[in-house]
Amino acid sequence: MLKKILSDSREALRLGTLKKSELEEAYSDLEESMTMLDGHLKQAAELIQNFKSVSVHQITEVEEHFNLCEYLSKIAKGMKYECKMKGVTIDVQCSEDITYKGMPGLISQVFTNLIKNSLTHAYEDERNGIIKIWAESKVGGVEIVYSDDGSGMSGDTLEKIFYAILYYQARRRWKRFRYAYC
């Protein structure tokens, strides 16, 4: 669009047919386009910064103090593109600023997986929806509620939801037992 505005006004100037009103309109269009471009570049820079921050936390398993609400918002912003493709928005709300001591990388992995699972299964028919993440300080900890308004799970799936986790934990225990007695 910018190239067309510039080439059209340059051609009209070269031919001597450029009117003051056309030049003012071209400047107005250029200014609007530049404002939009600037906004998109700032959004891209913020997404890159959030991605870098979350990526570093996923690699390191260091316990630290961090603002849970800000971190959950960064994760949500990092998933914005995938959500946009399905017409899904993520709403992160906290009762207050919550300083949390833990491993941010683990929080990131859990919520990234939850969001991806919702996008894959709850919104497989690509309908619009909303994912809600709500956090609240409780005595001795934090309560985090995750929900989506997607298609839901069948009763059979709901009964077996923890099967894979239990199977994995049992295999880990068996390997530790085997290594201890070899």
Residue pairs with C-beta under 8 A, 6 or more apart in sequence:
1 29
1 33
2 30
2 33
2 34
5 26
5 29
5 30
5 33
6 26
6 30
8 26
9 18
9 22
9 23
9 26
12 18
12 19
12 22
46 77
47 77
47 78
47 80
50 74
50 77
50 78
51 78
53 74
54 71
54 74
54 75
54 78
54 104
54 108
57 103
57 104
57 105
57 108
58 105
58 108
58 109
59 105
60 105
61 103
61 105
61 106
62 103
63 101
63 102
63 103
64 101
64 102
64 103
64 104
65 99
65 100
65 101
66 99
66 100
66 102
66 104
67 97
67 98
67 99
67 100
68 94
68 98
68 99
68 100
68 107
68 135
68 142
68 144
69 92
69 94
69 97
69 98
69 135
71 100
71 104
71 107
71 108
72 92
72 94
72 107
72 111
72 133
72 135
72 144
73 92
75 107
75 108
75 111
75 112
75 115
76 90
76 92
76 115
76 133
78 112
79 90
79 112
79 115
79 116
80 90
82 115
82 116
82 119
83 89
83 90
83 115
83 119
83 131
85 126
86 119
86 123
86 126
86 127
86 128
86 129
87 123
87 126
87 127
87 128
87 129
88 118
88 119
88 123
88 128
88 129
88 130
88 131
88 148
89 129
89 130
89 131
90 115
90 130
90 131
90 132
90 133
91 130
91 131
91 132
91 133
92 133
92 134
92 135
93 132
93 133
93 134
93 135
94 134
94 135
94 136
95 135
95 136
95 137
96 136
96 137
98 135
98 136
98 137
98 142
100 107
100 142
111 133
111 146
114 146
115 131
118 131
118 148
118 150
121 150
121 151
121 153
122 129
122 148
122 149
122 150
122 151
122 152
123 129
123 148
123 150
123 151
124 151
125 151
129 148
129 149
129 150
130 148
130 149
131 146
131 147
131 148
132 145
132 146
132 147
132 148
133 144
133 145
133 146
134 144
134 145
135 142
135 143
135 144
135 145
136 142
136 143
153 161
